[in-house]
Amino acid sequence: MNPLPVHRVSGLLLVFSLVSGGDAGAAPADAPLVSEACVEAVPAEPRLLVPELVHPPRRAIWNAPDGGGRNFVVPIVEMGAFHAIFWGTAKLLGKPYADISLETMRRNVADGWAWDEDAFATNALGHPYQGSLAYTAARSSGFGFWGSVPFTVASSVLWELFMESETPSTNDLITTSIGGVVLGEVLHRTALAILDEGEPTVARSVLSLLVEPVGGINRYLFGRRKNDFLPVQGNFLQLMAGLTSNVDNYNDIDGTRFDVPNKMEGHLGVEMVYGPPQLTTSDYDQPFDYFTLTARMGFSRDTLTVGFFSRGLLYGDRFEFRSISGLWGLMAGYDFANPNTLRVSTVSLGIGGVAQVPLTSQLTLDVTANMAGVPFGHGGGLTSPESARDYHFGPGAQSAFELGLVRRGVGRVGVSVRNYLISGAFLGEGVELITYATARAELLLAGQHGVALEAFVANRAGEFGSVSDTIRQRATQIRLLWTVSKGSGFGTR
């Protein structure tokens, strides 16, 4: 075959350039030719420089333009609404602290703050949850982690000064602010993960609303905000349901032992590992890109026990050493638990990390450790039937250690130990030493379904100023649980 003349080749090139529209990104005419081997293949789908929202604000009543930036008005209005609802409810119920006036407001501002002695559940659970409502109001209105903190603190300050007739409570300010931020961020990210990890359904929307009520309402009214990030891939989630037998509960007060009745209880639980380093490529450049959550509830005809343990990475990074990989850094946490007559609650800040050691292609050792200071904590139990105050509160320290052996697709065994030291510096001379320990064996039966056997022991040694006032309590439980897990690796790769 004869080669084409030069003038015909030039003509063909001219026609091609005209048909292609003279692309501005094309190489100049005098650019050197490259071999075919040097040309990179064009990806089938171009990479997005800015991630798109998985669920855009398509059904919002008042659509925020452009996906929405920060909105100062929405969280401020919602904080006012929360305060009005809480105060109005207390007023209808005849609570003395709801009898407010301009005089009580002036007195609260002038006289300053004090430590209160409210009930354990009010101080340790109610106030952190109230703080989480203010936090998620700001978080779902376009503010980031740190930008939402001032709204949480301001909400607590305004409530203590102006919405109660009692002296403003220092411990309420601490637990509402710190506990509200940690709890709020965990609930916010969990709600978005429920929405985004799968096809949108009514069930997902309802569940997300229950987890984060304020955020769910804001997303329905105003749509998703720009900082409502794509979900971190590879999260581990497990649901549990079963029975608990209280096999050995006792109180030992001033050397006199009396047994606590043992009984059978129902048991529900959730375990979540968000952003585990082995299952995600996240850079961990935002607070709580990694967190763990364990929530348990025991119930019977006349009792309700709750356990909530959360810990998130504020600042840290990955690490690798030979075949070992994980992450470490500054962790913030919020814990609350009241198994039977033994209870504890803390807000914490400390150093922690997680590591996974592959022993074989299917067998992995999973290790977690955390040491933290406790700016404020509650600890104790029912000291006696006549006791009006049943716990100490003050600063302290806590630690957590978890060790697990995972066989991918088969099951896992493990132990976890949590230790708490709570001083009575702010209320009640003495100290609380509380330990929660759990041993667990789990076997996958069919797909995501499995069965688990747990042994749980809670131990308390509380001192009230002298050795003769030492109180010892122990609660021992055996649990048989049906489990449903997302993934067969239990958070390992």
C-alpha positions as CSV (number, residue, x, y, z in Angstrom):
1,M,0.0,0.0,0.0
2,N,1.4,3.4,-1.0
3,P,1.8,6.1,1.7
4,L,-0.5,9.1,1.6
5,P,0.9,12.3,0.2
6,V,2.0,14.9,2.8
7,H,-0.7,17.4,1.7
8,R,-3.5,14.8,2.2
9,V,-2.2,14.0,5.7
10,S,-2.2,17.7,6.5
11,G,-5.8,18.1,5.2
12,L,-7.0,15.2,7.4
13,L,-5.4,16.7,10.5
14,L,-7.1,20.0,9.7
15,V,-10.6,18.4,9.3
16,F,-10.1,16.4,12.6
17,S,-9.2,19.6,14.5
18,L,-12.3,21.4,13.2
19,V,-14.6,18.5,14.0
20,S,-13.2,18.2,17.6
21,G,-14.1,21.8,18.3
22,G,-10.6,23.0,18.9
23,D,-10.5,21.7,22.5
24,A,-8.6,24.2,24.7
25,G,-7.0,21.3,26.5
26,A,-5.5,19.8,23.3
27,A,-1.7,19.8,22.7
28,P,-0.3,22.5,20.5
29,A,0.5,21.6,16.9
30,D,4.2,21.6,17.5
31,A,4.1,19.4,20.6
32,P,6.2,16.2,20.3
33,L,4.5,13.0,19.7
34,V,4.4,10.4,22.4
35,S,4.4,6.6,22.2
36,E,1.2,4.7,22.8
37,A,2.8,3.1,25.9
38,C,3.2,6.5,27.6
39,V,-0.4,7.5,27.3
40,E,-2.5,6.9,30.5
41,A,-5.9,5.4,30.0
42,V,-8.8,7.7,30.6
43,P,-10.8,6.6,33.7
44,A,-14.2,5.4,33.0
45,E,-15.7,7.8,35.6
46,P,-13.9,11.1,36.3
47,R,-13.0,11.7,39.9
48,L,-15.0,14.3,41.8
49,L,-12.9,17.1,43.3
50,V,-15.8,18.0,45.6
51,P,-17.9,15.0,46.8
52,E,-21.5,15.1,46.1
53,L,-24.1,14.6,48.8
54,V,-25.5,11.1,48.8
55,H,-28.9,12.4,49.8
56,P,-29.2,16.0,48.5
57,P,-31.9,18.2,50.0
58,R,-34.5,17.2,47.5
59,R,-37.5,17.0,49.9
60,A,-36.6,20.0,52.1
61,I,-39.6,22.3,52.8
62,W,-37.3,25.4,52.8
63,N,-34.4,24.4,50.5
64,A,-31.1,25.9,51.6
65,P,-29.4,27.3,48.5
66,D,-26.5,25.4,47.1
67,G,-26.6,22.7,49.8
68,G,-26.5,25.2,52.5
69,G,-23.7,26.9,54.4
70,R,-23.8,27.8,58.1
71,N,-27.0,29.2,59.5
72,F,-26.8,31.1,62.8
73,V,-30.6,31.7,63.1
74,V,-31.8,28.1,63.1
75,P,-29.8,26.8,66.2
76,I,-30.5,30.0,68.2
77,V,-34.2,29.7,67.6
78,E,-34.1,26.0,68.4
79,M,-32.2,26.6,71.6
80,G,-34.9,29.0,72.7
81,A,-37.6,26.5,71.8
82,F,-35.9,23.7,73.8
83,H,-35.7,26.0,76.9
84,A,-39.3,27.0,76.5
85,I,-40.4,23.3,76.2
86,F,-38.3,22.1,79.2
87,W,-39.3,25.0,81.4
88,G,-43.0,24.8,80.4
89,T,-43.1,21.0,81.2
90,A,-41.4,21.6,84.6
91,K,-43.9,24.4,85.3
92,L,-46.9,22.2,84.5
93,L,-45.5,19.4,86.7
94,G,-45.1,21.9,89.6
95,K,-41.4,21.7,89.9
96,P,-40.1,24.4,92.3
97,Y,-37.1,25.3,90.1
98,A,-39.5,26.4,87.4
99,D,-40.7,29.4,89.5
100,I,-38.6,31.9,87.8
101,S,-38.8,35.7,87.7
102,L,-36.6,38.7,87.0
103,E,-35.5,38.6,90.6
104,T,-34.3,35.0,90.4
105,M,-32.4,35.8,87.2
106,R,-30.7,38.8,88.8
107,R,-29.8,36.8,91.8
108,N,-28.3,33.9,89.8
109,V,-26.2,36.3,87.8
110,A,-25.0,38.1,91.0
111,D,-24.4,35.2,93.3
112,G,-22.5,32.9,91.0
113,W,-22.3,29.1,90.7
114,A,-22.4,26.1,93.1
115,W,-22.3,22.3,93.1
116,D,-25.8,20.7,93.2
117,E,-26.9,17.3,94.6
118,D,-29.6,16.3,92.1
119,A,-30.4,12.7,91.3
120,F,-27.8,10.6,89.5
121,A,-29.8,10.1,86.3
122,T,-30.6,13.8,86.1
123,N,-27.0,15.0,86.4
124,A,-25.3,12.1,84.6
125,L,-27.7,11.4,81.7
126,G,-30.3,14.1,81.4
127,H,-28.0,17.0,81.2
128,P,-25.6,15.5,78.6
129,Y,-28.6,14.6,76.4
130,Q,-29.9,18.1,76.8
131,G,-26.5,19.4,75.7
132,S,-26.5,17.1,72.7
133,L,-29.8,18.6,71.4
134,A,-28.2,22.1,71.3
135,Y,-25.0,20.6,69.7
136,T,-26.8,18.8,67.0
137,A,-29.0,21.9,66.3
138,A,-25.8,23.7,65.3
139,R,-24.1,20.7,63.7
140,S,-27.0,20.1,61.4
141,S,-27.2,23.8,60.6
142,G,-23.8,23.8,58.8
143,F,-21.4,24.2,61.7
144,G,-18.4,21.9,62.2
145,F,-17.3,20.1,65.4
146,W,-15.6,23.1,67.0
147,G,-18.1,25.6,65.6
148,S,-20.9,23.8,67.4
149,V,-19.3,23.8,70.8
150,P,-20.1,27.4,71.7
151,F,-23.8,26.8,71.0
152,T,-23.7,23.9,73.5
153,V,-22.0,25.9,76.2
154,A,-24.1,29.0,75.7
155,S,-27.3,26.9,75.9
156,S,-26.2,25.5,79.3
157,V,-25.2,28.9,80.7
158,L,-28.5,30.5,79.6
159,W,-30.5,27.6,81.1
160,E,-28.7,27.7,84.5
161,L,-28.9,31.5,84.8
162,F,-32.3,32.3,83.5
163,M,-34.5,29.2,83.3
164,E,-34.2,27.9,86.9
165,S,-34.8,29.6,90.2
166,E,-32.1,27.5,91.9
167,T,-28.4,28.5,92.1
168,P,-26.6,27.9,88.8
169,S,-25.0,24.4,88.9
170,T,-21.3,24.1,88.0
171,N,-21.6,20.3,87.5
172,D,-24.5,20.8,85.2
173,L,-22.5,23.2,83.1
174,I,-19.6,20.7,82.8
175,T,-21.7,17.6,82.0
176,T,-24.1,19.4,79.7
177,S,-21.2,21.0,77.7
178,I,-18.6,18.2,77.5
179,G,-21.0,15.3,77.6
180,G,-23.3,17.0,75.2
181,V,-20.6,17.6,72.6
182,V,-19.3,14.0,72.7
183,L,-22.8,12.5,72.7
184,G,-24.0,14.9,70.1
185,E,-21.2,14.2,67.6
186,V,-21.6,10.4,68.0
187,L,-25.4,10.7,67.4
188,H,-24.9,13.1,64.5
189,R,-22.5,10.8,62.7
190,T,-24.5,7.7,63.5
191,A,-27.6,9.3,62.1
192,L,-25.9,10.2,58.8
193,A,-24.3,6.8,58.5
194,I,-27.8,5.2,58.8
195,L,-29.0,7.5,56.0
196,D,-26.1,7.1,53.6
197,E,-25.0,3.5,53.9
198,G,-27.6,2.0,51.6
199,E,-30.6,2.9,49.5
200,P,-32.8,5.6,51.0
201,T,-35.9,4.1,52.6
202,V,-38.6,5.3,55.0
203,A,-37.2,3.0,57.7
204,R,-33.7,4.6,57.4
205,S,-35.2,8.0,57.7
206,V,-37.3,7.2,60.7
207,L,-34.4,5.5,62.5
208,S,-32.1,8.4,61.7
209,L,-34.7,10.8,63.2
210,L,-34.9,8.7,66.4
211,V,-31.1,8.7,66.8
212,E,-30.8,12.5,66.1
213,P,-34.2,14.2,66.4
214,V,-33.0,17.8,65.9
215,G,-30.8,16.9,63.0
216,G,-33.5,14.9,61.4
217,I,-36.0,17.8,61.6
218,N,-33.4,20.2,60.3
219,R,-32.6,18.0,57.3
220,Y,-36.3,17.6,56.6
221,L,-37.0,21.4,56.8
222,F,-33.8,22.8,55.3
223,G,-32.0,20.0,53.5
224,R,-28.5,18.6,53.9
225,R,-25.7,21.1,54.6
226,K,-22.4,21.2,52.8
227,N,-20.5,19.7,55.8
228,D,-22.9,16.7,56.0
229,F,-20.0,14.5,54.8
230,L,-20.1,11.3,52.9
231,P,-20.1,8.3,55.3
232,V,-16.8,6.8,56.2
233,Q,-16.7,3.4,54.5
234,G,-16.1,0.1,56.3
235,N,-17.9,0.8,59.6
236,F,-18.7,-2.1,61.9
237,L,-22.2,-2.4,63.3
238,Q,-23.7,-5.1,65.4
239,L,-27.2,-5.4,66.9
240,M,-27.9,-7.7,69.9
241,A,-31.0,-9.1,71.7
242,G,-31.4,-11.7,74.3
243,L,-31.7,-12.5,78.0
244,T,-29.6,-11.6,81.1
245,S,-29.5,-13.6,84.3
246,N,-28.4,-11.8,87.4
247,V,-26.5,-14.6,89.1
248,D,-24.6,-13.0,92.0
249,N,-25.5,-9.5,93.3
250,Y,-24.7,-8.3,96.8
251,N,-24.1,-5.2,98.9
252,D,-21.7,-5.2,101.8
253,I,-22.3,-2.0,103.9
254,D,-20.2,-1.5,107.1
255,G,-19.4,-5.2,107.2
256,T,-23.0,-6.2,107.0
257,R,-23.8,-8.2,103.8
258,F,-27.3,-8.4,102.3
259,D,-28.1,-10.0,98.9
260,V,-29.8,-8.2,96.1
261,P,-32.6,-10.4,94.5
262,N,-31.5,-12.1,91.3
263,K,-33.8,-12.1,88.4
264,M,-34.1,-12.6,84.6
265,E,-34.0,-9.5,82.3
266,G,-34.4,-8.8,78.7
267,H,-31.3,-7.3,77.0
268,L,-30.8,-5.1,73.9
269,G,-27.5,-3.8,72.6
270,V,-25.7,-2.0,69.8
271,E,-22.0,-2.0,69.1
272,M,-20.4,0.3,66.5
273,V,-16.9,1.1,65.3
274,Y,-16.9,4.1,63.1
275,G,-13.9,4.6,60.8
276,P,-11.7,1.7,61.8
277,P,-8.3,2.3,60.3
278,Q,-8.2,-1.2,58.8
279,L,-11.4,-0.7,56.8
280,T,-11.2,2.9,55.7
281,T,-8.9,5.3,53.9
282,S,-10.0,8.3,56.0
283,D,-7.2,10.8,56.8
284,Y,-8.7,11.4,60.3
285,D,-8.4,15.2,59.8
286,Q,-11.7,15.9,61.6
287,P,-12.7,15.2,65.2
288,F,-14.5,11.9,65.6
289,D,-13.6,10.5,62.2
290,Y,-13.0,7.5,64.4
291,F,-15.1,6.6,67.4
292,T,-16.5,3.5,69.2
293,L,-19.9,3.2,70.7
294,T,-21.4,0.5,72.9
295,A,-25.0,0.9,74.1
296,R,-26.8,-1.7,76.3
297,M,-30.2,-1.8,77.9
298,G,-31.6,-4.3,80.4
299,F,-35.3,-4.4,81.3
300,S,-37.8,-6.3,83.4
301,R,-41.2,-5.6,84.8
302,D,-39.8,-3.2,87.5
303,T,-36.2,-2.3,86.4
304,L,-34.5,-0.5,83.5
305,T,-30.7,-0.4,83.3
306,V,-28.7,1.5,80.7
307,G,-25.0,1.4,79.6
308,F,-23.5,3.8,77.1
309,F,-19.8,3.9,76.4
310,S,-18.4,6.2,73.7
311,R,-14.9,7.3,72.8
312,G,-13.8,9.4,69.8
313,L,-10.5,10.6,68.3
314,L,-10.1,14.3,68.6
315,Y,-6.6,14.5,67.1
316,G,-4.3,11.7,65.9
317,D,-3.0,9.7,63.1
318,R,-2.4,6.2,61.7
319,F,0.6,4.1,62.5
320,E,2.2,1.0,61.0
321,F,4.9,-1.3,62.4
322,R,5.7,-4.3,60.2
323,S,2.4,-6.1,59.9
324,I,0.8,-4.2,62.8
325,S,-1.5,-1.2,61.9
326,G,-3.8,1.1,63.8
327,L,-4.2,4.6,65.0
328,W,-3.5,6.6,68.2
329,G,-4.1,10.1,69.5
330,L,-6.1,12.3,71.8
331,M,-9.4,10.8,72.7
332,A,-12.6,12.3,74.3
333,G,-15.3,10.1,75.9
334,Y,-18.6,10.0,77.6
335,D,-19.7,7.0,79.7
336,F,-22.9,6.2,81.6
337,A,-24.0,3.0,83.2
338,N,-26.3,1.9,86.0
339,P,-26.4,-1.9,86.2
340,N,-28.7,-2.6,89.2
341,T,-27.4,-0.7,92.3
342,L,-24.0,0.1,90.8
343,R,-23.5,3.1,88.7
344,V,-20.9,5.4,87.1
345,S,-20.8,8.3,84.6
346,T,-17.8,10.3,83.3
347,V,-16.6,12.8,80.7
348,S,-13.0,12.1,79.9
349,L,-10.0,13.3,77.9
350,G,-6.8,11.2,77.4
351,I,-4.5,9.2,75.2
352,G,-5.6,6.1,73.4
353,G,-5.1,3.8,70.5
354,V,-6.2,0.7,68.6
355,A,-4.1,-1.8,66.8
356,Q,-4.7,-5.0,64.8
357,V,-2.1,-7.8,64.5
358,P,-2.7,-10.3,61.7
359,L,-1.7,-13.7,62.9
360,T,-2.7,-15.5,59.8
361,S,-4.7,-14.6,56.7
362,Q,-8.0,-15.3,58.7
363,L,-7.0,-14.8,62.3
364,T,-6.5,-11.3,63.8
365,L,-5.6,-10.0,67.3
366,D,-7.5,-6.8,68.0
367,V,-6.1,-4.5,70.9
368,T,-7.6,-1.3,72.3
369,A,-6.2,0.8,75.2
370,N,-7.1,4.2,76.7
371,M,-5.9,6.2,79.7
372,A,-7.8,9.4,80.5
373,G,-8.3,12.1,83.0
374,V,-11.8,12.8,84.2
375,P,-12.7,16.5,84.6
376,F,-15.9,15.4,86.2
377,G,-17.4,12.1,87.1
378,H,-20.2,10.4,89.1
379,G,-19.8,7.1,90.8
380,G,-21.5,5.0,93.5
381,G,-24.7,3.1,94.2
382,L,-27.5,2.8,96.8
383,T,-25.6,3.1,100.0
384,S,-28.6,2.1,102.2
385,P,-32.4,2.1,101.9
386,E,-32.5,5.4,103.9
387,S,-29.8,7.2,101.9
388,A,-30.9,10.3,100.1
389,R,-27.6,10.7,98.3
390,D,-26.2,7.6,96.6
391,Y,-23.0,8.7,94.9
392,H,-19.9,10.8,94.9
393,F,-18.8,13.2,92.2
394,G,-15.7,15.0,91.3
395,P,-12.5,14.7,89.2
396,G,-10.8,11.4,88.7
397,A,-9.2,9.1,86.1
398,Q,-10.3,6.1,84.0
399,S,-8.8,3.4,81.8
400,A,-10.1,0.9,79.3
401,F,-8.4,-2.2,77.8
402,E,-9.9,-4.5,75.2
403,L,-8.4,-7.7,73.7
404,G,-10.1,-9.7,71.1
405,L,-9.2,-12.7,68.8
406,V,-11.2,-12.7,65.6
407,R,-11.5,-15.5,63.1
408,R,-13.0,-14.0,59.9
409,G,-16.3,-15.7,59.0
410,V,-16.3,-17.9,62.1
411,G,-16.5,-15.8,65.3
412,R,-14.5,-14.1,68.0
413,V,-13.5,-14.2,71.7
414,G,-12.5,-11.3,73.8
415,V,-12.3,-9.5,77.1
416,S,-12.8,-5.8,78.1
417,V,-12.0,-4.1,81.4
418,R,-13.0,-0.5,82.3
419,N,-11.7,1.1,85.5
420,Y,-13.0,4.3,87.1
421,L,-11.6,6.3,90.0
422,I,-14.0,9.1,91.1
423,S,-13.0,11.4,94.0
424,G,-15.6,13.0,96.3
425,A,-13.9,16.4,96.0
426,F,-17.1,18.1,95.0
427,L,-19.6,16.0,96.9
428,G,-19.1,13.4,99.6
429,E,-15.8,12.9,101.3
430,G,-14.1,9.8,100.0
431,V,-13.5,8.0,96.7
432,E,-15.1,5.5,94.4
433,L,-13.3,2.7,92.7
434,I,-15.5,0.9,90.1
435,T,-14.6,-1.8,87.6
436,Y,-16.6,-3.2,84.7
437,A,-15.3,-6.5,83.2
438,T,-16.8,-8.5,80.3
439,A,-15.8,-11.8,78.7
440,R,-17.4,-12.7,75.4
441,A,-17.5,-15.6,73.0
442,E,-19.4,-15.3,69.7
443,L,-20.0,-17.7,66.9
444,L,-21.5,-16.9,63.4
445,L,-24.2,-19.3,62.5
446,A,-25.7,-18.2,59.1
447,G,-24.5,-15.1,57.2
448,Q,-24.7,-12.1,59.4
449,H,-26.5,-13.9,62.2
450,G,-24.8,-15.4,65.3
451,V,-25.0,-16.2,68.9
452,A,-22.9,-14.8,71.8
453,L,-22.3,-15.7,75.4
454,E,-21.2,-13.0,77.8
455,A,-20.1,-12.9,81.5
456,F,-20.3,-9.5,83.0
457,V,-19.0,-8.4,86.5
458,A,-19.3,-4.9,88.0
459,N,-17.4,-4.2,91.3
460,R,-17.4,-1.2,93.5
461,A,-15.4,-0.1,96.5
462,G,-16.7,3.2,97.9
463,E,-15.1,5.0,100.9
464,F,-16.9,7.8,102.9
465,G,-14.0,9.3,105.0
466,S,-13.0,6.3,107.0
467,V,-12.3,2.6,106.6
468,S,-15.4,1.7,108.7
469,D,-17.6,3.5,106.1
470,T,-16.3,1.4,103.2
471,I,-19.1,0.0,100.9
472,R,-18.5,-3.0,98.6
473,Q,-20.9,-4.0,95.9
474,R,-20.8,-6.6,93.1
475,A,-23.1,-7.4,90.3
476,T,-22.6,-10.5,88.1
477,Q,-24.6,-11.3,85.0
478,I,-24.6,-14.0,82.4
479,R,-26.0,-13.0,79.0
480,L,-27.2,-15.1,76.0
481,L,-27.6,-13.0,72.9
482,W,-28.6,-13.3,69.3
483,T,-26.5,-11.0,67.1
484,V,-26.7,-9.5,63.7
485,S,-23.5,-8.1,62.4
486,K,-22.5,-5.9,59.4
487,G,-19.6,-7.9,57.9
488,S,-18.0,-11.1,59.0
489,G,-14.7,-9.6,60.2
490,F,-16.0,-7.7,63.3
491,G,-14.2,-4.6,62.3
492,T,-11.0,-6.3,61.1
493,R,-9.8,-6.5,57.5
